[in-house]
């Protein structure tokens, strides 16, 4: 069964029915579109001074102003859409597995004949389908910018592609964190921590030394501490170090990274992040490439926007695929049967009795043969 057949699964159908049942989902969708429309109309009225009708200072609006209004409205709505996706996508998926554990339904889910890949993809796409409906429902409001001018259909398509890829990326982060912990609130905290690292941490590390130390140093120290927590029990079975040991590992590693921040490698990392910031962060991609094209959108600038968008799409797709594969592997490990200790001991004693019986039988046969000889 390939990945596309996994989309036609009972898990996906069940999750979609639960999410779309009742009128709440449609009310939220309608309110969201109405708010976007009111925002666009309010911005247009503000820019054209329509609130001051009858005033002697009201001047006619020329086509250049309409083009600028369309471009600025495009920026405003796009950033609002991207913010909605980034803030909402992790919350829709971070409880996919942990809620099953908290509601005591994970055992029944694990015992079904449905594959782990089908379960993960079904929960993942069912959670993001509603977010995709919100994005699609906003297309008429975004299309208003084409009426005013200053925005090409190609730019509109590229921005929607970036928003959809961001939804897939941050949604996969949520379902991955839901697979590695047991509580939903911990999964939510980890998912939004990863989100803050991508949106705030990478730009801060690129432009500020303190940002590199805070986000990069603390992140690496946390990874080393988690690796030590995984490694110690495997190096010495039964050994459970005290919490102060992990605190010491975290502190010493952070101090070591602080000492290394003055080496030339830190400047090299900062320069690399600054030169590639537009392909590592969707906000920076839209800000540096998509929204700096102006109202005329020159061909070289648009080509740069396409190249940066394709690079971002490749990176986002690879990260999404990696996180989904890791989530599937973790779910398969959780669903693997665990041997019963008592049953194993009983089988061990049965085998020992059989071996002892065979040994005594061989000795008896050997003794009989020796007497006959």
C-alpha positions as CSV (number, residue, x, y, z in Angstrom):
1,X,0.0,0.0,0.0
2,X,1.5,3.3,-1.1
3,X,1.2,6.7,0.5
4,X,-1.7,7.8,-1.8
5,X,-3.8,4.8,-0.8
6,X,-3.2,5.7,2.8
7,X,-5.3,8.8,2.2
8,X,-8.3,6.7,1.5
9,X,-8.5,5.2,5.0
10,X,-11.1,4.8,7.7
11,X,-8.9,6.9,10.0
12,X,-9.0,9.9,7.7
13,X,-12.8,9.5,7.1
14,X,-13.5,9.2,10.8
15,X,-11.4,12.2,11.7
16,X,-12.9,14.4,9.0
17,X,-16.4,13.4,10.1
18,X,-15.7,14.3,13.7
19,X,-14.1,17.6,12.7
20,X,-16.7,18.7,10.2
21,X,-19.8,17.4,12.2
22,X,-22.1,20.2,13.2
23,X,-22.1,23.8,12.2
24,X,-19.2,25.0,14.3
25,X,-16.6,24.4,11.6
26,X,-18.7,26.3,9.0
27,X,-19.4,29.2,11.4
28,X,-15.7,29.6,12.1
29,X,-14.9,29.5,8.4
30,X,-17.6,32.1,7.6
31,X,-16.4,34.4,10.4
32,X,-12.8,34.1,9.2
33,X,-13.7,35.1,5.6
34,X,-15.9,38.0,6.8
35,X,-13.1,39.3,9.0
36,X,-10.7,39.2,6.1
37,X,-13.2,41.0,3.9
38,X,-13.8,43.6,6.5
39,X,-10.0,44.1,7.0
40,X,-9.6,44.6,3.2
41,X,-12.5,47.0,3.0
42,X,-11.3,48.9,6.0
43,X,-7.8,49.2,4.7
44,X,-9.1,50.5,1.4
45,X,-11.3,53.1,3.0
46,X,-8.4,54.2,5.2
47,X,-6.0,54.6,2.3
48,X,-8.5,56.4,0.1
49,X,-9.8,58.7,2.9
50,X,-13.4,57.5,2.3
51,X,-14.1,58.1,6.0
52,X,-13.7,61.8,5.4
53,X,-16.3,62.2,2.6
54,X,-17.4,65.7,2.3
55,X,-14.1,67.1,3.5
56,X,-12.5,69.8,1.4
57,X,-9.1,68.0,1.7
58,X,-10.3,64.8,0.0
59,X,-8.3,64.3,-3.2
60,X,-9.1,62.0,-6.1
61,X,-7.3,58.7,-6.1
62,X,-5.3,58.0,-9.3
63,X,-4.4,54.6,-10.8
64,X,-0.9,54.6,-9.2
65,X,-2.4,55.0,-5.8
66,X,-4.8,52.1,-6.5
67,X,-1.8,50.0,-7.5
68,X,0.0,50.8,-4.3
69,X,-3.2,50.0,-2.3
70,X,-3.4,46.6,-4.0
71,X,0.2,45.8,-3.3
72,X,0.0,46.9,0.4
73,X,-3.3,45.0,0.8
74,X,-1.7,41.9,-0.7
75,X,1.1,42.2,1.9
76,X,-1.3,42.7,4.8
77,X,-3.6,39.7,3.9
78,X,-0.6,37.4,3.1
79,X,1.1,38.1,6.4
80,X,-2.2,37.5,8.2
81,X,-2.8,34.3,6.4
82,X,0.8,33.0,7.1
83,X,0.5,34.0,10.8
84,X,-2.8,32.1,11.0
85,X,-1.3,29.0,9.5
86,X,1.9,29.1,11.7
87,X,-0.1,29.6,14.9
88,X,-2.9,27.1,14.1
89,X,-1.2,24.2,12.3
90,X,0.8,22.8,15.4
91,X,-2.3,23.0,17.6
92,X,-4.3,20.9,15.2
93,X,-1.8,18.0,15.1
94,X,0.0,18.1,18.5
95,X,-2.7,16.0,20.1
96,X,-3.1,13.4,17.4
97,X,-1.4,10.5,19.4
98,X,-1.3,11.9,22.9
99,X,-5.1,12.4,23.0
100,X,-5.5,8.7,22.2
101,X,-3.3,7.9,25.2
102,X,-5.1,10.3,27.6
103,X,-8.6,9.1,26.5
104,X,-7.5,5.4,27.0
105,X,-8.2,4.6,23.4
106,X,-4.6,4.0,22.2
107,X,-4.7,0.3,23.1
108,X,-7.7,-0.3,20.9
109,X,-6.1,1.8,18.1
110,X,-2.8,-0.2,18.4
111,X,-4.6,-3.6,18.2
112,X,-6.4,-2.7,15.0
113,X,-5.3,-4.1,11.6
114,X,-4.8,-0.5,10.3
115,X,-1.2,0.2,9.5
116,X,0.9,2.8,11.4
117,X,1.5,4.7,8.2
118,X,-2.3,4.9,7.5
119,X,-3.0,6.1,11.1
120,X,-0.3,8.8,11.0
121,X,-1.2,10.1,7.6
122,X,-4.9,9.9,8.3
123,X,-4.7,12.0,11.4
124,X,-2.2,14.4,9.8
125,X,-4.2,15.2,6.7
126,X,-7.5,15.2,8.5
127,X,-6.2,17.9,10.9
128,X,-4.8,20.0,8.1
129,X,-7.8,19.6,5.7
130,X,-9.8,22.2,7.7
131,X,-6.9,24.6,7.7
132,X,-6.6,24.1,3.9
133,X,-10.3,24.9,3.6
134,X,-9.7,28.2,5.5
135,X,-6.9,29.1,3.1
136,X,-9.0,28.2,0.0
137,X,-12.0,30.2,1.3
138,X,-9.8,33.3,1.5
139,X,-8.9,33.1,-2.2
140,X,-11.7,35.6,-3.2
141,X,-10.5,38.1,-0.7
142,X,-6.9,37.7,-1.9
143,X,-8.1,38.1,-5.5
144,X,-9.3,41.6,-4.7
145,X,-5.6,42.7,-4.9
146,X,-5.6,41.7,-8.6
147,X,-8.4,44.2,-9.2
148,X,-6.5,47.1,-7.8
149,X,-3.3,46.0,-9.5
150,X,0.3,45.9,-8.3
151,X,0.2,42.1,-7.9
152,X,0.5,39.5,-10.6
153,X,-1.2,36.1,-10.7
154,X,2.2,34.4,-10.5
155,X,3.0,36.2,-7.2
156,X,-0.5,35.3,-5.8
157,X,0.1,31.6,-6.7
158,X,3.6,31.6,-5.2
159,X,2.4,33.1,-1.9
160,X,-0.4,30.6,-1.6
161,X,2.1,27.8,-2.3
162,X,4.4,29.1,0.5
163,X,1.5,29.3,2.9
164,X,0.3,25.7,2.1
165,X,3.9,24.4,2.5
166,X,4.2,26.2,5.8
167,X,1.0,24.5,6.9
168,X,2.4,21.1,6.0
169,X,5.7,21.7,7.7
170,X,4.4,23.0,11.0
171,X,1.6,20.4,11.1
172,X,4.2,17.7,10.8
173,X,6.1,19.2,13.7
174,X,3.0,18.9,15.8
175,X,2.4,15.2,15.0
176,X,6.0,14.4,15.6
177,X,6.0,15.9,19.1
178,X,2.7,14.1,19.7
179,X,4.5,10.8,18.9
180,X,7.5,11.3,21.3
181,X,5.7,12.3,24.5
182,X,2.7,11.1,26.5
183,X,0.9,14.3,27.4
184,X,-0.8,16.8,25.1
185,X,0.4,19.9,27.0
186,X,4.0,18.8,26.7
187,X,3.5,18.0,23.0
188,X,2.0,21.5,22.5
189,X,4.9,23.2,24.3
190,X,7.5,21.3,22.2
191,X,5.6,22.0,18.9
192,X,5.4,25.8,19.6
193,X,9.0,25.7,20.8
194,X,10.1,24.3,17.4
195,X,7.9,26.9,15.7
196,X,9.5,29.8,17.7
197,X,13.0,28.4,16.8
198,X,12.2,28.5,13.1
199,X,10.4,31.9,13.1
200,X,12.3,33.8,15.7
201,X,15.4,31.8,16.6
202,X,16.9,31.6,13.1
203,X,16.6,35.3,12.3
204,X,17.9,36.2,15.8
205,X,20.9,33.9,15.4
206,X,21.6,35.3,12.0
207,X,21.7,39.0,13.0
208,X,22.5,39.0,16.7
209,X,25.2,37.3,18.7
210,X,23.0,37.0,21.7
211,X,20.3,35.5,19.5
212,X,22.8,32.8,18.3
213,X,23.8,32.2,21.9
214,X,20.3,32.1,23.3
215,X,18.6,30.0,20.6
216,X,21.5,28.0,19.2
217,X,23.4,27.5,22.5
218,X,20.3,26.5,24.5
219,X,19.0,24.3,21.7
220,X,22.3,22.4,21.3
221,X,22.6,22.0,25.1
222,X,19.1,20.6,25.3
223,X,19.8,18.2,22.5
224,X,23.0,17.0,24.2
225,X,21.1,16.5,27.5
226,X,18.3,14.5,25.8
227,X,21.0,12.4,24.1
228,X,22.6,11.7,27.5
229,X,19.2,10.8,28.9
230,X,18.8,8.3,26.1
231,X,22.4,7.0,26.2
232,X,23.0,6.4,30.0
233,X,20.5,3.6,30.5
234,X,21.8,1.8,27.5
235,X,25.4,2.1,28.6
236,X,24.7,0.7,32.0
237,X,21.3,-1.1,32.3
238,X,19.4,-0.2,35.5
239,X,21.3,3.0,36.1
240,X,19.1,6.0,36.6
241,X,21.2,9.1,37.2
242,X,20.0,11.9,39.4
243,X,18.5,15.0,37.9
244,X,21.5,17.0,39.0
245,X,23.6,15.0,36.5
246,X,21.5,16.2,33.5
247,X,21.5,19.7,34.9
248,X,25.3,19.6,35.0
249,X,25.5,18.3,31.5
250,X,23.2,21.1,30.3
251,X,25.2,23.7,32.1
252,X,28.7,22.5,31.0
253,X,27.6,22.2,27.4
254,X,26.1,25.7,27.4
255,X,29.3,27.1,28.9
256,X,31.4,25.3,26.3
257,X,29.2,26.7,23.5
258,X,29.5,30.2,25.1
259,X,33.3,29.9,24.9
260,X,33.2,28.8,21.3
261,X,31.0,31.7,20.3
262,X,34.1,33.9,19.9
263,X,35.7,31.6,17.4
264,X,35.6,32.4,13.6
265,X,33.1,29.6,13.1
266,X,30.4,31.6,14.8
267,X,30.9,34.5,12.3
268,X,30.8,31.9,9.4
269,X,27.5,30.5,10.7
270,X,26.0,34.0,11.1
271,X,27.0,34.9,7.5
272,X,25.6,31.7,6.2
273,X,22.3,32.3,8.0
274,X,22.1,35.9,6.8
275,X,22.7,35.0,3.1
276,X,20.1,32.2,3.2
277,X,17.6,33.6,5.6
278,X,15.0,33.9,2.9
279,X,14.9,30.1,2.3
280,X,14.9,29.1,6.0
281,X,12.0,31.2,7.2
282,X,8.7,31.8,5.4
283,X,8.3,35.3,6.9
284,X,11.7,36.3,5.6
285,X,11.0,34.7,2.2
286,X,7.9,36.8,1.7
287,X,9.5,39.9,3.2
288,X,12.8,39.9,1.4
289,X,11.7,38.4,-2.0
290,X,7.9,38.5,-2.3
291,X,7.1,41.9,-1.0
292,X,10.2,43.8,-2.2
293,X,9.3,43.5,-5.8
294,X,7.4,46.7,-5.7
295,X,4.4,47.5,-7.9
296,X,6.2,46.9,-11.2
297,X,7.7,43.5,-10.3
298,X,10.8,43.4,-12.4
299,X,11.7,40.1,-14.1
300,X,15.1,39.5,-12.3
301,X,13.4,40.1,-8.9
302,X,10.6,37.8,-9.8
303,X,13.1,35.1,-10.9
304,X,14.9,35.5,-7.6
305,X,11.6,35.0,-5.8
306,X,10.9,31.9,-7.8
307,X,14.3,30.4,-7.1
308,X,14.1,31.2,-3.3
309,X,10.5,29.8,-3.2
310,X,11.5,26.5,-4.9
311,X,14.5,26.1,-2.5
312,X,12.2,26.7,0.4
313,X,9.7,24.3,-1.0
314,X,12.3,21.6,-1.3
315,X,13.6,22.1,2.3
316,X,10.0,22.2,3.7
317,X,9.1,19.1,1.8
318,X,12.2,17.2,3.0
319,X,11.6,18.3,6.6
320,X,8.0,17.3,6.5
321,X,8.7,13.9,5.0
322,X,11.4,13.3,7.6
323,X,9.2,14.2,10.5
324,X,6.3,12.0,9.1
325,X,8.6,9.0,8.6
326,X,9.9,9.5,12.2
327,X,6.4,9.6,13.5
328,X,5.4,6.4,11.7
329,X,8.5,4.6,13.0
330,X,7.8,5.7,16.6
331,X,4.1,4.6,16.3
332,X,5.3,1.2,15.0
333,X,7.6,0.9,17.9
334,X,4.8,1.7,20.4
335,X,2.5,-0.8,18.7
336,X,5.1,-3.6,18.8
337,X,4.0,-6.4,21.2
338,X,5.8,-6.5,24.5
339,X,6.5,-10.0,25.9
340,X,4.9,-10.9,29.2
341,X,7.6,-11.5,31.9
342,X,5.7,-14.3,33.6
343,X,5.0,-16.0,30.2
344,X,8.7,-15.8,29.3
345,X,9.7,-17.3,32.6
346,X,7.3,-20.2,32.3
347,X,8.6,-21.0,28.8
348,X,12.1,-20.8,30.1
349,X,11.4,-23.2,32.9
350,X,9.5,-25.6,30.5
351,X,12.5,-25.6,28.2
352,X,14.9,-26.3,31.1
353,X,12.7,-29.2,32.3
354,X,12.7,-30.6,28.8
355,X,16.5,-30.3,28.5
356,X,17.0,-31.9,31.9
357,X,14.6,-34.8,30.9
358,X,16.5,-35.4,27.7
359,X,19.8,-35.3,29.5
360,X,18.7,-37.9,32.0
361,X,17.2,-40.1,29.3
362,X,20.5,-40.0,27.4
363,X,22.4,-40.9,30.6
364,X,20.0,-43.9,31.1
365,X,20.5,-45.1,27.6
366,X,24.2,-44.7,27.8
367,X,24.2,-46.7,31.2
368,X,22.1,-49.5,29.6
369,X,24.5,-49.8,26.7
370,X,27.5,-49.8,29.0
371,X,26.0,-52.7,31.1
372,X,25.3,-54.7,28.0
373,X,28.8,-54.2,26.7
